[in-house]
Each structure stands twice: as C-alpha cells, then as structure tokens.
C-alpha cells in the first residue's frame, strides 16, 4: 500500500510504526474471509482491509477521528484472525491499537457512550469494585427489559452476563507462596487477574493445585494489578501502560529475588497483552528492557504444562469440545498444546467447525456491541453443540462467560480438567453429571 506521510508526521514513533504496517498491506482481501464482523455484516468497512483504509486516511491527513471511523473501529473485536490469515505479515494488532488511542484523544463520544466506557474502565480492572458491581446487578436485573433499546443497551448486556451467584473469593487469590508437594521442578509466578478471580476463582485454584502437585512452586506476588488489556483495547493507553509498569515492577522483583522460570497466565486475553509488554513499553527507557524480560517469561498455563513430563492416562470416556479462544490461537499462536494435554490426560477432543471465528466476547465487546456479539455467540454455540461432546473446554474467562449464556453444556477452563485428571477433585460444574 502506498503511503503519503510527511517527514514531520513520521517523527511521531506511533505514526512511523503505523506507516510501516500500512505499507505491508497488498489489498489481497484474504482477511475478509476470516473476519467475524465482515462475515456477519458483509460491509467492506467492517473488514480489516476496510478498517485499514479508514485508519490510513485518518492518520495521513492528520485529522481527528470522525463518527464513521469510530463506528467501524469500535466494531472490530481485535480477534486477530486477520493476522493469522494475512500472507503479507500485516501487523493489524498494533495498527488498530494506535487507531484506538488516536480516537480516544481526538473524538468526543456521545454522553452515554462516554459514561458507559468510563464505568467499565473504573470497575472491571479492579476485583473489589467488580465484585460489588456483580452483587448489585441483582437489583437492576428486573429492569433489564427497559434497557434493551437505545443508549442503555450496554447496561442490559451487562445484566445478562452477570452471574446469578457470585462465587466466594478463593484462598488461592491471596498473595503468597505455594510450595511444591513433590520433587521441586521449578518456580513460577501466576497472574491473579481482575475479572477472573471474581467470576471463576476455581480456575487459578486448579492451576495452583496442579502445579504444586507436579513439583512447581507458585508465587502470587504482592502488588499485581490488572494486565491492562481491557483499557488498552478501549484506547486508554496511559491507563494500560500504568498497569503494565506496575506488573513489570512486581515480576522483576521476583525475577531478581528468588528467580522465576515463567509467569503463568490462565486467561489467554491477558496473556496476549502481557506478551506484548515489551512492545507497549518500548519507548520508555526506564521500562523497555525490563518489559522485554517479563514478556519473554510470560506463558499460558497450557504452554508451560506442555514443557513438563506428565504421566499417561487411560481414556476417561468423556468427549470435550475444545474452543480455541482468539487470544490463544491468533494472539499467541498456541493451537496444539491444550488439545494435546487434554488427549494425554484421557479425554477425547473434538474441534468445532469454524473454530477460527470469535465467540463474540472480546473483552468488553459483548457489552458495547451486544447485537453483533449475540450473532457470533449463536453461531459459535451451534457449532460447538454439533460436536455432540459432553463438555466444553477453553482457556479464557471471557469465552467461558459468553458461551455459558448460550448453551446448557458445561464449560470449563482446560486447566480445571487437567487438575481433575491428575489427582484433583471433580470440578464443581461437573458434580452429579454422568461422566467418566
């Protein structure tokens, strides 16, 4: 793609990077076939190629974002299926990140949209506030029907996603160290996270139980915060970078102290962001090198478990439909390890059709774009249920929450099934079911 940025524009590092990304695009259109919003809406401007044209025009002309640009960029899920498909290596992730930051700086959104986004940014990254909000949701649920039209639609979506019962906080969410129960094989930190420990604290609990049984010390360092992905994808760059710096400081202390073999993440959306800290903080001389070191140690739980020698298991007679979260398969390019681990643990694994398409969760997308999200969820659930599997496994809390609202099939994190297979208790969601 030919570009026409001025030398003065290219002095801005973000613009210079975007210009290099734009020049790689050859207009081939391969991305349109795998883009969930283009497949759903059929609008060229809701495809990666269309959005690239809009971003190019906006940045080249040095103008503020307008309503058209915002509409189509907001509809992007950042699922990154286009990146996996692109034969030219277009780094769409960092291009759309730049566009969102530019929108945040130059476009004044309608009042209710600003309010909704501000509430999400002020609540979701903070477990205490998020837990309070979920407990208060029962008061608003009777009024959900009145919110389904107009500017209040996101609040109706929030109420629909809120669980009827908020799980009790887990002891495994408390900062501290969990010593290995077998011969020592390593030492790792684990991200406690923000939404996940509130929505499903059993996930990290299962990971810690499994790792310690396998001989791995697990530390939850004091001071960890949200990874920053939720606000990062809203264009709130400084808030995201503040979270990144805080976590880099926390994990650097552990690396320089007793040492770490890995930083374990059990939510693949968080993993994609943490693995990008080196890029996000590349212009910060105080953090650039430290962030690269942290990103290099970041590992999805299945990615780390795949490096350990695990005992073979006899078949359990349980069939698992494996849903590969977009942030796992496209963001981190982890496709085989989770399925191989499940098979080795004795499960039969089935791949749903159209596995490359997003389920519609995508951070806050199912709140801010509820109609498109609902269409993608219905499509995903139909494909999963067609596998005739007993249960669903995936590696991201957003996908778990989204898909669970559309099917009666039990859906669990992959590590919960692995914990069960290697000596843990039956997961609570499977208690009483005729399995195994």
C-alpha positions as CSV (number, residue, x, y, z in Angstrom):
1,X,0.0,0.0,0.0
2,X,1.4,3.4,-1.0
3,X,1.5,5.9,1.8
4,X,2.0,9.7,1.8
5,X,3.0,10.7,5.3
6,X,5.1,13.9,5.7
7,X,8.6,13.8,7.3
8,X,7.2,15.7,10.3
9,X,4.4,13.2,10.8
10,X,6.9,10.3,10.7
11,X,8.8,11.9,13.7
12,X,6.0,10.5,15.8
13,X,7.1,6.9,16.6
14,X,3.5,5.7,16.6
15,X,2.8,7.2,13.2
16,X,6.1,5.8,11.9
17,X,5.2,2.3,13.1
18,X,1.7,2.5,11.6
19,X,3.2,3.7,8.3
20,X,5.4,0.6,8.1
21,X,2.4,-1.6,8.9
22,X,0.2,0.1,6.2
23,X,2.9,-0.4,3.6
24,X,2.8,-4.2,4.0
25,X,-0.9,-4.4,3.0
26,X,-1.4,-5.6,-0.6
27,X,-5.2,-5.4,-0.7
28,X,-5.5,-9.1,-1.3
29,X,-8.7,-9.5,0.8
30,X,-7.7,-12.8,2.4
31,X,-8.6,-11.2,5.7
32,X,-12.2,-10.7,4.8
33,X,-12.9,-14.5,4.7
34,X,-11.9,-14.9,8.4
35,X,-13.1,-11.6,9.9
36,X,-16.1,-12.2,12.1
37,X,-17.6,-8.8,11.6
38,X,-17.3,-8.9,7.8
39,X,-18.7,-12.5,7.7
40,X,-21.6,-11.3,9.9
41,X,-22.3,-7.8,8.4
42,X,-21.0,-8.1,4.9
43,X,-19.7,-4.5,4.9
44,X,-16.3,-3.9,3.5
45,X,-15.6,-1.2,6.1
46,X,-16.2,-3.8,8.8
47,X,-13.4,-5.9,7.4
48,X,-9.7,-5.5,8.3
49,X,-9.0,-4.2,4.8
50,X,-11.7,-1.6,5.1
51,X,-10.6,-0.5,8.5
52,X,-7.0,-0.2,7.2
53,X,-8.2,2.2,4.6
54,X,-10.1,4.3,7.2
55,X,-7.1,4.4,9.5
56,X,-4.7,5.3,6.7
57,X,-6.9,8.2,5.6
58,X,-7.3,9.5,9.1
59,X,-3.6,9.3,10.0
60,X,-2.2,10.5,6.7
61,X,-4.4,13.6,6.8
62,X,-3.6,14.2,10.5
63,X,-7.3,14.7,11.3
64,X,-9.4,13.8,14.3
65,X,-11.4,10.6,14.2
66,X,-15.0,11.1,12.9
67,X,-18.2,9.1,13.6
68,X,-17.7,6.8,10.6
69,X,-14.2,5.8,11.6
70,X,-15.3,5.3,15.2
71,X,-18.2,3.1,14.2
72,X,-16.2,0.7,12.2
73,X,-13.2,0.6,14.6
74,X,-15.5,0.0,17.5
75,X,-17.0,-3.0,15.7
76,X,-13.5,-4.6,15.5
77,X,-13.2,-7.5,18.0
78,X,-9.4,-7.5,17.9
79,X,-9.7,-11.2,17.5
80,X,-6.7,-11.1,15.2
81,X,-8.0,-13.8,12.9
82,X,-6.9,-11.5,10.1
83,X,-3.3,-11.6,11.4
84,X,-3.3,-15.4,11.2
85,X,-4.7,-15.3,7.7
86,X,-2.6,-12.4,6.2
87,X,0.1,-13.7,3.8
88,X,1.9,-10.3,3.9
89,X,2.5,-10.1,7.6
90,X,0.4,-7.0,8.3
91,X,0.6,-6.2,12.0
92,X,-3.0,-5.3,12.3
93,X,-3.0,-5.6,16.1
94,X,-0.6,-2.7,16.7
95,X,-2.3,-0.6,13.9
96,X,-5.7,-0.8,15.4
97,X,-4.2,-0.2,18.9
98,X,-2.8,3.1,17.5
99,X,-6.1,3.9,15.9
100,X,-8.0,3.4,19.1
101,X,-5.6,5.6,21.1
102,X,-6.0,8.3,18.4
103,X,-9.8,8.0,18.7
104,X,-9.6,8.4,22.4
105,X,-7.5,11.6,22.1
106,X,-9.4,13.2,19.2
107,X,-13.1,12.1,19.2
108,X,-15.8,13.2,21.7
109,X,-18.2,10.3,22.0
110,X,-21.9,10.8,22.8
111,X,-22.5,11.3,26.6
112,X,-24.0,7.8,27.4
113,X,-21.2,6.1,25.4
114,X,-18.6,8.1,27.3
115,X,-20.3,7.2,30.6
116,X,-20.5,3.5,29.8
117,X,-16.9,3.3,28.8
118,X,-15.8,5.2,31.9
119,X,-17.8,2.9,34.2
120,X,-16.2,-0.2,32.5
121,X,-12.7,1.3,32.9
122,X,-13.3,2.2,36.5
123,X,-14.8,-1.1,37.6
124,X,-13.7,-4.2,35.6
125,X,-9.9,-3.9,36.2
126,X,-10.5,-3.8,40.0
127,X,-11.7,-7.1,41.6
128,X,-13.2,-5.4,44.7
129,X,-15.3,-3.0,42.6
130,X,-16.2,-5.7,40.1
131,X,-17.4,-8.0,42.9
132,X,-19.5,-5.2,44.3
133,X,-21.0,-4.4,40.9
134,X,-22.0,-8.0,40.3
135,X,-23.6,-8.2,43.7
136,X,-25.6,-5.1,42.9
137,X,-26.6,-6.5,39.5
138,X,-29.5,-8.4,41.1
139,X,-31.1,-5.1,41.9
140,X,-31.0,-4.0,38.3
141,X,-32.0,-7.3,36.7
142,X,-35.8,-6.7,37.0
143,X,-35.3,-3.5,34.9
144,X,-33.2,-5.1,32.2
145,X,-36.1,-5.2,29.7
146,X,-36.4,-1.4,29.9
147,X,-32.7,-1.0,28.9
148,X,-32.7,-3.1,25.8
149,X,-33.2,-0.1,23.4
150,X,-31.1,3.0,22.7
151,X,-28.2,4.2,24.7
152,X,-28.9,1.8,27.7
153,X,-28.3,-1.4,25.7
154,X,-24.8,-1.9,27.1
155,X,-26.3,-1.9,30.7
156,X,-28.8,-4.6,29.6
157,X,-25.9,-6.6,28.2
158,X,-24.0,-6.3,31.5
159,X,-27.0,-7.6,33.5
160,X,-27.5,-10.5,31.1
161,X,-23.8,-11.5,31.5
162,X,-23.8,-11.1,35.3
163,X,-23.9,-14.4,37.1
164,X,-26.9,-15.2,39.4
165,X,-24.5,-16.2,42.1
166,X,-21.1,-14.6,42.7
167,X,-18.6,-17.2,43.9
168,X,-16.9,-16.7,47.2
169,X,-13.3,-15.4,47.0
170,X,-10.7,-18.1,46.8
171,X,-7.9,-18.5,49.3
172,X,-5.7,-19.0,46.3
173,X,-6.2,-15.3,45.3
174,X,-4.2,-14.2,48.4
175,X,-0.6,-13.1,47.7
176,X,1.8,-15.7,49.0
177,X,3.8,-18.7,48.0
178,X,2.6,-22.2,47.5
179,X,5.3,-24.8,47.9
180,X,5.7,-27.9,45.8
181,X,4.2,-31.2,47.1
182,X,6.7,-33.3,45.0
183,X,10.3,-33.1,44.0
184,X,10.9,-29.4,43.0
185,X,10.8,-28.8,39.3
186,X,10.6,-25.0,39.1
187,X,9.3,-21.8,40.4
188,X,6.6,-19.6,38.7
189,X,4.5,-16.5,39.4
190,X,0.8,-16.6,38.4
191,X,-1.3,-13.7,37.4
192,X,-4.2,-13.4,39.8
193,X,-6.1,-11.2,37.3
194,X,-9.1,-8.9,37.7
195,X,-12.3,-10.3,36.4
196,X,-11.4,-14.0,36.5
197,X,-10.9,-14.3,40.3
198,X,-14.3,-12.8,40.8
199,X,-16.2,-14.7,38.1
200,X,-14.5,-18.1,38.4
201,X,-11.9,-18.3,41.2
202,X,-11.7,-22.1,40.7
203,X,-9.5,-21.6,37.6
204,X,-6.4,-20.3,39.3
205,X,-7.1,-22.6,42.3
206,X,-7.0,-25.6,39.9
207,X,-3.8,-24.3,38.3
208,X,-2.1,-23.8,41.6
209,X,-3.1,-27.2,42.9
210,X,-2.0,-29.0,39.7
211,X,1.4,-27.1,39.6
212,X,2.3,-27.8,43.2
213,X,1.4,-31.5,42.9
214,X,3.7,-31.6,39.9
215,X,6.6,-30.1,41.9
216,X,6.3,-26.4,40.9
217,X,6.4,-23.6,43.5
218,X,3.8,-21.0,42.7
219,X,4.0,-17.4,44.0
220,X,1.3,-14.8,43.9
221,X,3.4,-11.6,44.3
222,X,2.1,-8.7,46.3
223,X,1.1,-5.8,44.1
224,X,-0.1,-7.5,41.0
225,X,-2.8,-5.5,39.1
226,X,-5.0,-5.9,36.0
227,X,-2.8,-6.7,33.0
228,X,-4.2,-3.6,31.3
229,X,-5.9,-5.3,28.3
230,X,-9.4,-4.1,29.0
231,X,-8.5,-0.4,28.9
232,X,-5.8,-0.9,26.3
233,X,-8.5,-2.1,23.8
234,X,-10.6,0.9,24.7
235,X,-7.8,3.2,23.6
236,X,-6.9,4.3,27.1
237,X,-3.2,3.9,26.5
238,X,-1.8,5.7,29.6
239,X,-4.1,3.6,32.0
240,X,-2.9,0.4,30.2
241,X,0.7,1.4,30.4
242,X,0.4,2.3,34.1
243,X,-0.9,-1.3,34.7
244,X,1.9,-2.7,32.6
245,X,4.6,-0.8,34.6
246,X,3.2,-1.9,37.9
247,X,3.2,-5.6,36.9
248,X,6.7,-5.3,35.4
249,X,8.0,-3.9,38.7
250,X,6.3,-6.7,40.7
251,X,7.6,-9.5,38.5
252,X,11.0,-8.0,38.1
253,X,11.4,-8.1,41.9
254,X,10.6,-11.8,41.8
255,X,12.9,-12.5,38.9
256,X,15.8,-10.7,40.6
257,X,14.9,-12.2,44.0
258,X,14.3,-16.0,44.1
259,X,14.0,-16.2,40.3
260,X,11.2,-17.3,38.0
261,X,11.0,-20.0,35.4
262,X,7.8,-18.5,34.0
263,X,5.0,-16.0,34.6
264,X,1.8,-18.1,34.3
265,X,-1.4,-16.7,32.8
266,X,-4.7,-18.6,32.9
267,X,-6.7,-16.1,30.9
268,X,-5.4,-16.0,27.3
269,X,-6.7,-12.5,26.7
270,X,-4.3,-11.3,29.5
271,X,-1.5,-13.5,28.1
272,X,-1.6,-11.8,24.7
273,X,-1.3,-8.4,26.4
274,X,1.5,-9.4,28.8
275,X,3.5,-11.0,26.0
276,X,3.2,-7.5,24.3
277,X,4.5,-5.5,27.2
278,X,7.9,-5.3,25.5
279,X,6.3,-3.5,22.6
280,X,4.0,-1.4,24.7
281,X,6.8,-0.1,26.8
282,X,9.5,0.1,24.0
283,X,9.6,3.9,24.2
284,X,10.0,4.0,28.0
285,X,13.8,4.0,28.8
286,X,13.1,3.0,32.4
287,X,11.0,0.0,31.5
288,X,11.8,-1.1,27.9
289,X,14.4,-3.8,28.9
290,X,12.5,-5.0,31.9
291,X,9.3,-5.3,29.9
292,X,11.1,-7.4,27.3
293,X,12.3,-9.8,30.0
294,X,8.8,-10.1,31.5
295,X,7.2,-10.7,28.2
296,X,9.7,-13.5,27.4
297,X,8.8,-15.3,30.6
298,X,5.0,-15.0,30.1
299,X,3.5,-18.4,29.4
300,X,-0.1,-19.6,29.1
301,X,-0.7,-22.4,31.7
302,X,-1.0,-25.0,28.9
303,X,2.1,-23.7,27.2
304,X,4.0,-24.2,30.5
305,X,2.5,-27.6,31.3
306,X,3.5,-28.8,27.8
307,X,7.1,-28.5,28.9
308,X,6.6,-30.8,31.9
309,X,6.7,-34.6,31.8
310,X,3.2,-35.7,32.8
311,X,2.0,-39.3,33.4
312,X,-0.1,-41.0,30.7
313,X,-3.7,-41.6,31.5
314,X,-6.3,-44.2,30.4
315,X,-9.3,-42.9,28.4
316,X,-12.0,-41.4,30.6
317,X,-14.8,-41.9,28.1
318,X,-15.5,-38.1,28.2
319,X,-15.7,-36.1,25.0
320,X,-14.5,-32.5,25.1
321,X,-15.3,-29.8,22.5
322,X,-12.2,-27.6,22.6
323,X,-13.0,-23.9,21.9
324,X,-9.7,-22.1,21.0
325,X,-10.0,-18.6,22.2
326,X,-9.0,-16.0,19.7
327,X,-6.3,-14.6,22.0
328,X,-4.9,-18.1,22.3
329,X,-4.9,-19.2,18.6
330,X,-4.4,-15.8,16.9
331,X,-2.9,-13.7,19.6
332,X,-0.4,-16.2,21.0
333,X,-0.4,-18.8,18.2
334,X,-1.0,-21.6,20.8
335,X,-3.1,-24.2,19.0
336,X,-1.8,-27.7,19.7
337,X,-0.7,-27.7,23.4
338,X,-4.2,-27.5,25.0
339,X,-5.6,-30.3,22.9
340,X,-2.6,-32.5,23.3
341,X,-2.7,-32.1,27.1
342,X,-6.4,-33.0,27.2
343,X,-5.8,-36.1,25.0
344,X,-2.8,-37.2,27.1
345,X,-5.0,-36.8,30.2
346,X,-7.5,-39.3,28.8
347,X,-10.1,-37.1,27.2
348,X,-11.5,-37.4,23.6
349,X,-11.2,-34.0,22.0
350,X,-13.3,-32.6,19.1
351,X,-12.8,-29.4,17.2
352,X,-16.0,-27.4,16.4
353,X,-16.5,-26.2,12.9
354,X,-15.4,-22.6,12.1
355,X,-13.0,-22.7,15.1
356,X,-11.2,-19.6,13.8
357,X,-14.3,-17.4,14.3
358,X,-14.7,-15.4,17.5
359,X,-17.4,-16.2,20.1
360,X,-18.2,-12.5,20.4
361,X,-16.8,-12.0,23.9
362,X,-13.6,-10.0,23.2
363,X,-13.2,-8.1,26.5
364,X,-16.0,-5.5,26.7
365,X,-17.2,-6.2,23.2
366,X,-20.2,-8.2,24.3
367,X,-21.3,-5.2,26.4
368,X,-20.6,-2.4,23.9
369,X,-21.7,-4.3,20.7
370,X,-24.4,-6.6,22.0
371,X,-26.1,-7.4,18.7
372,X,-23.0,-8.4,16.8
373,X,-21.8,-10.3,19.9
374,X,-25.1,-12.2,20.2
375,X,-25.0,-13.2,16.5
376,X,-21.4,-14.5,16.9
377,X,-22.3,-16.4,20.1
378,X,-25.2,-18.1,18.5
379,X,-23.0,-19.2,15.6
380,X,-20.3,-20.5,17.9
381,X,-22.8,-22.3,20.2
382,X,-24.4,-24.0,17.2
383,X,-21.0,-25.3,16.0
384,X,-20.0,-26.5,19.5
385,X,-23.2,-28.3,20.2
386,X,-22.9,-30.0,16.8
387,X,-19.9,-31.9,18.1
388,X,-22.2,-33.8,20.5
389,X,-19.4,-33.5,23.1
390,X,-20.1,-33.9,26.8
391,X,-18.4,-30.7,27.9
392,X,-16.6,-27.7,26.6
393,X,-13.0,-26.6,27.4
394,X,-11.4,-23.3,26.7
395,X,-8.6,-21.1,28.0
396,X,-10.2,-17.7,28.5
397,X,-12.6,-16.4,31.1
398,X,-14.3,-14.1,28.6
399,X,-15.2,-17.0,26.3
400,X,-16.4,-19.1,29.3
401,X,-18.8,-16.3,30.4
402,X,-20.0,-15.6,26.9
403,X,-20.6,-19.2,25.7
404,X,-22.2,-20.3,29.0
405,X,-25.0,-17.8,28.4
406,X,-25.9,-19.6,25.2
407,X,-25.8,-23.3,26.0
408,X,-26.6,-25.8,28.7
409,X,-23.3,-27.7,28.1
410,X,-20.9,-27.4,31.0
411,X,-17.9,-25.2,30.0
412,X,-14.7,-25.2,32.0
413,X,-11.1,-23.9,31.7
414,X,-8.7,-26.5,30.3
415,X,-6.7,-26.5,33.5
416,X,-9.7,-27.5,35.6
417,X,-10.0,-30.7,33.6
418,X,-6.2,-31.3,33.8
419,X,-6.3,-30.8,37.6
420,X,-9.1,-33.4,37.8
421,X,-7.2,-35.8,35.6
422,X,-4.0,-35.6,37.6
423,X,-5.4,-36.1,41.1
424,X,-7.7,-33.2,41.8
425,X,-11.4,-33.3,42.8
426,X,-14.2,-33.4,40.2
427,X,-14.8,-29.8,39.1
428,X,-17.9,-28.3,40.7
429,X,-19.6,-27.7,37.3
430,X,-19.4,-31.5,36.7
431,X,-20.6,-32.7,40.1
432,X,-23.5,-35.0,39.7
433,X,-23.2,-35.4,35.9
434,X,-23.0,-38.9,34.5
435,X,-19.4,-38.6,33.3
436,X,-16.4,-40.9,33.5
